[in-house]
Amino acid sequence: MNRTLLFSSVAIVALTMAGPGFAGQGGASGDDMATITQVGEVNGTASQHQPGNEGNTATITQIGGTRDTATQEQWGNQISIDFAINGKQTITQTANLQAVATQRSNGGIGAAGDTQTITQTGNKPNGAVNTTTTQQINNPLGQGNTQTSTQTANVGSSVSQLIGLTIPGNTTSGNDNNTQTATQSDQTSSTISQSMDMATAAPNNINDKQTASETKTGSNNNITQFMAVGVQNSTQTASIDPGINNTINQTQGVASHDNSQEASVGVGSNNLIDQNQFTLSHNNFQVADIPSGDSNFVEQIQQMGSFNNNQTTTINGSSSGRALQWQGPGVSGDLQTITQGGGGSMNQAGQADANNFSATSGNGNMQTITQMGGSGNTAVQNTGLLVGATGSMAVVSGVVTRHN
């Protein structure tokens, strides 16, 4: 028998059984369906638990509530053999103040991945505030998993998406063809965090995608994207349009290769783009684009021993902006390009690679800065870090900098 757990004063519960599977018990059956609907709740709680079988579906809908909580689990007893395969989890919370939504499952094997979807929608000025979304797929061999989260017109809200190694005792991980997508529209003081946390540089950590976007008058928002060691043929894409005082952080781990990091800020000012690829990365792209806006800051870093990488920053119609590009010791065949155009003034650009002309240093690197129109712009290029050491570049009081 399947069980749907419900803790609430008002609820509509629907359950369809397609076999003898039992919620919370690892069995051979799948294709179970569980549905909870709550309307106008205060402190309502909806909880669904299904075993790690194939094709189970869980759905929770909460409308017009306050401080409602929705939790879904498809896994079993937190053991690596209890996979959820082709599982589907869906939570929808509408005009729900301080709503919390949590989804968790053990990842699928092969291409038979799991799907997690959360939608939280508010109606300003009396809509959702401080809503929280958490999606987690524990995948010792997780492949083909999809996480999607959408928040609209929420204030002080957060999205957290994790695909990675969190099962106790598991020491190997292989992840490929996983997708994380998060969208926040008309948000303020909100965050998106996406993480693919692989344990080893397994050769099949490939074709993963992270996409995060802030749209429609966002301010004071933060996007963080992280991929751990050994990822390849994977992409991180983040966009904010328009926006003020927002931050984008993108990180790819050691020995990552053939990947791309792409970040863009539309019309907006005082935004930060930070892109970082760790030691021994190669054949990677970092792209930052700001078509319009003032006082924005871009920093792109590729660390020691990287090669055949490309860093590109394009900023147009901007004043008082700053763009820095840095590549660590032993880099070779790398390309750094900064373009500041559109007649802006007081813009700054700095490029450096840490080759020190020793026998182990790299070669064949190229640095290009183009500044067009405007006045009072500054450009600094440093190869070899002989000026101020560590991360060099220069100017300091008039800014540009890096040193560290």
Order of alpha helices (4+ residues) and beta strands (2+ residues): beta-beta-beta-beta-beta-beta-beta-beta-beta-beta-beta-beta-beta-beta-beta-beta-beta-beta-beta-beta-beta-beta-beta-beta-beta-beta-beta-beta-beta-beta-beta
